[in-house]
Amino acid sequence: MQAAYTPSVRINRRRSGTAIAGLLVVFLVVGGVLAYVRWMSAGIAHKITPPAGATTELPAGGQYETDVRDRASIIARFPDRGSPDLSG
């Protein structure tokens, strides 16, 4: 059995399509306004000065990469590190 489409059904489809397109436009405009407001409120970038006594020398000196690799291997050997103890 085939449904008979009356002109009112066509109008309802047209109205629903227009309503969906209208909502899409509203969402895009609101998103654009929010993005613009966030962009404008960001302000001017300022240079961050380091605290007094700060140095560019790494704590481990030239052995920094080795130190990080060693610590990573220690952590990798204990996969339960950081998980909660639920025994009791």
Helices and strands as residue ranges (DSSP letters): H 7-41, G 61-63, H 64-77
